Amino acid sequence: MARKPYPSDVNDAEWGIIEPLLPASKPIGRRRQVDLREIINGIFYVLHEGCTWRALPHDLPPWQTVYNYFRRWQQLGVWQEIHTQLPN
């Protein structure tokens, strides 16, 4: 990570729980351009700070990208599984 960490960033133990729950890349089409850990950090930032998506700091992925991943994972039930698996 080339940026200063935020208090809301996931640690290695949390990432070890979350990473296997995320959908794999599609075998065809464009390669994924973003780091999913940074997407998760962006989502956690919004949840932790209570800010709008547009208020994400510029050193995280673009807010539209973070929001789109969040919505897609929410529709697939991935976000609920992440919430269930992570300790309080």
N, C-alpha and C positions, 0 to 999 in steps of 0.2 A: 504494500500500500504506500503510495507516494504522497500521502496527505497526513495531516495531524488527525489522530482519531477523535471522534466525538464520544461523549459518555454513553450514547445510545447504540454504538457499534456493537455487533455481536463478537463475542470472544471465540477462541478456537473450539472450546467445548460445545458452545451453542451451535457454531457452524457445523460441527461434526454431527449434530442431531438434525439440523435443517437440510443440509446438502442432499442427503439421500431421498428426501421427501419431494424435492423439486423435479418437475418433468425434465426428461432428457432432451437433448437437442434433436431436432428432426433430422432424419438421415439424408434428406434431399433438401435442396433450396439453399438459401444464403446461410453462411455460417453466423453463429451468434457473435455479435459485436461487443456485448457488454459483459462485465464480470457480475455474476449473480450474487456474489457476496456483497458487492456495492449496491445492488438493487435492494437487497434485504436491509442493508445499513440505511438506505434512503427511506424505506418504509418505516423502519424503527425510529428514524429521526422524526418523521412526521407524527408518529404515535406518541413519542416521548415528549416532544416539544409542544404538541397540540397546535401546530401551525398548518397553513394551507399547503397544498402540493406545490404551488407556485413559489412558496417561500423556501424551498429546499436550497441549501447552499450550492454555489456553483462548482464546488470541488466534488460533489456527488454527481451521479448521472443526471441527465436532464429530467425535469419533473414529469414530463409527458411519458418518458420511458418507464420511470419508476411506477407511475400511476397505472400505465397499461399492463405492466407485469402484475401489479397488485390486483387489478380487476380480473385479469385472466385467471390468476391463481385462486381468487375468491370464487369465481364461477366453477372452477374444477374441484373445489373442496380442499385444495392444497393448503390454503391459509388456515382453515379450521384445523387441519391435521397438524400444522406447525404449532398453532396455539395449544393444542392438546398435548403435544409431545414435549414442549419446553417447560422446564420447571418454573414455578412462580418466581 
